[in-house]
Amino acid sequence: MNKVILMGRLVRDPEITYAKSNQNNAIARYTLAVDRRFAKKDDANQQTADFIPCVVFGKGAEFAQKYLKKGTKIAVEGRIYQSSWVDPETKKNRSSINVVIDSQEFAESKGGGGSKEAGSDSVMDGFANIPDSIDDEDLPFN
């Protein structure tokens, strides 16, 4: 089975190209910075990141172009794809490994997951807080 699930932040805006054979087929490439935690000898958790090259086709690429920007936190699902070729200039064998994305979705709210501190009108994770002064009977659901 070849299945990959990752969550990370885009290192830069997606790069969009179109297939030579079909100008309607968009291809988006981006790199995800994925956290990696490990323990050192002193037993303190250290954190670093792996930079994973990703590619997405068609409507997924159009979505990436329209909505994804540098720093956006997303969760993706896909498969590992290795390609190899001979470089025409150097005549050396080359290879690359990418994650071909089947699905992608936002992993935090539009505001970056933080909450806006503005009294009873504050918003956290896209949901408005309900003031304590409202009775349960005033709500449209029970």
Buried (B, 14 or more C-beta within 10 A) or exposed (E): EEEBEBBBBBBEBBEBEEEEEEEEEBBBBBBBBBEEEEEEEEEEEEEEEEEBEBBBBEEBBBBBBEEBEEEBBBBBBBEEEEEEEEEEEEEEEEEEEBBBBBEBEEBBBEEEEEEEEEEEEEBBEEEEEEEEEEEEEEEEEE
